[in-house]
Amino acid sequence: MAIVIDDIGYKQSDRKLLELSGQLTYAVLPHTPLGYAYAKHASNNHRDVIIHLPMQANTHNELLGPGSFDSINVKTALSTNTVGGS
């Protein structure tokens, strides 16, 4: 079983979540103002970090935001949402 703290990266208040004790996994949204710094902080503190990659839905895809994964930009999303991506 895993406990995932989801959707971090947009708010300064997310920083408090990084200080919680226990074995937690952090799901970081790509291309958010604080996502990279929070992912790095969690990783440096030996926490699991996963990418929360927004994916195409049947409706309301205009709400996905930057870096989303859809049928049009699959290659771009894969290369820009990974460490070392161009």
Buried (B, 14 or more C-beta within 10 A) or exposed (E): EEEEBEBBBBBEEBEEBBEEEEEBBBBBBBBBEBBBBBBEBBEEEEBEBEBBBBEBEEEEBEEBEEBBBBEEBEEBBEEBBEEEEE
